[in-house]
Amino acid sequence: MLKTTLIAALFALAGITAQAQTATAAATPEKPASSAPKAEADPEVKKSNAGICHDKTSPSYKQTKNFTAFKTMDECTKSGGRAPKK
């Protein structure tokens, strides 16, 4: 009850009208959007921000979260990327 009253007071102070919101729905934060590109669900090659091209056989492929997606390793290297050191 106290949460509902506090939330309603905050909305009133901010000049916002709440339409049938519950305290739990208003207090539950939304999940942040993923920073990975959505163009492909699982690209063949990922070029990291450091310019390293990781294909699916690379040990770092799954760890690479911020990347540019490519269809082939050749496309990735032609874009200025390089293969990972072994």
C-alpha positions as CSV (number, residue, x, y, z in Angstrom):
1,M,0.0,0.0,0.0
2,L,2.8,2.4,0.9
3,K,4.6,1.7,-2.4
4,T,1.4,2.5,-4.4
5,T,0.9,5.7,-2.5
6,L,4.6,6.8,-3.0
7,I,4.4,5.9,-6.7
8,A,1.2,7.9,-7.1
9,A,2.7,10.8,-5.3
10,L,5.8,10.7,-7.6
11,F,3.6,10.6,-10.7
12,A,1.6,13.6,-9.4
13,L,4.7,15.6,-8.7
14,A,6.0,14.8,-12.2
15,G,2.7,15.7,-13.8
16,I,2.1,12.2,-15.1
17,T,-1.2,10.4,-14.7
18,A,-1.0,6.7,-14.1
19,Q,-3.7,4.6,-15.7
20,A,-4.4,1.4,-13.7
21,Q,-0.8,0.6,-12.9
22,T,0.0,-1.8,-10.1
23,A,2.8,-1.1,-7.7
24,T,4.8,-4.1,-8.8
25,A,4.5,-3.3,-12.5
26,A,5.6,0.3,-11.9
27,A,8.4,-0.7,-9.6
28,T,9.8,-3.5,-11.8
29,P,12.6,-2.2,-14.1
30,E,12.7,-3.2,-17.7
31,K,15.5,-5.4,-19.0
32,P,18.2,-3.4,-20.9
33,A,18.5,-4.1,-24.6
34,S,21.4,-6.2,-25.7
35,S,24.4,-4.3,-27.1
36,A,25.0,-7.0,-29.7
37,P,23.8,-6.3,-33.2
38,K,20.4,-7.8,-34.1
39,A,21.0,-8.2,-37.8
40,E,21.9,-11.8,-37.5
41,A,21.1,-14.1,-34.5
42,D,24.4,-16.0,-34.9
43,P,26.8,-14.6,-37.5
44,E,29.5,-16.7,-39.0
45,V,32.2,-14.2,-38.2
46,K,32.4,-11.5,-35.6
47,K,34.8,-8.5,-35.9
48,S,35.5,-7.2,-32.4
49,N,35.9,-3.5,-31.6
50,A,39.7,-4.3,-31.5
51,G,39.5,-5.4,-35.2
52,I,40.0,-9.1,-34.6
53,C,37.9,-11.5,-36.7
54,H,36.5,-14.5,-34.8
55,D,34.9,-17.3,-36.7
56,K,32.9,-20.0,-34.9
57,T,36.0,-22.1,-34.3
58,S,37.8,-19.3,-32.4
59,P,37.9,-19.8,-28.6
60,S,36.9,-16.1,-28.2
61,Y,33.8,-16.3,-30.5
62,K,31.2,-16.7,-27.8
63,Q,32.9,-14.1,-25.6
64,T,32.8,-11.4,-28.3
65,K,29.7,-9.3,-27.5
66,N,30.4,-6.0,-29.2
67,F,31.1,-6.8,-32.9
68,T,30.3,-6.2,-36.5
69,A,28.8,-9.3,-38.2
70,F,30.3,-10.8,-41.4
71,K,29.3,-13.8,-43.6
72,T,32.9,-14.9,-44.2
73,M,36.3,-14.5,-42.7
74,D,37.5,-13.1,-46.1
75,E,34.9,-10.2,-45.9
76,C,36.0,-9.5,-42.3
77,T,39.7,-9.3,-43.2
78,K,39.0,-7.1,-46.3
79,S,37.2,-4.7,-44.0
80,G,40.4,-4.1,-42.1
81,G,40.1,-6.9,-39.5
82,R,42.8,-9.6,-38.8
83,A,42.7,-13.2,-37.8
84,P,43.3,-13.9,-34.1
85,K,46.8,-14.8,-33.0
86,K,47.4,-18.5,-32.2
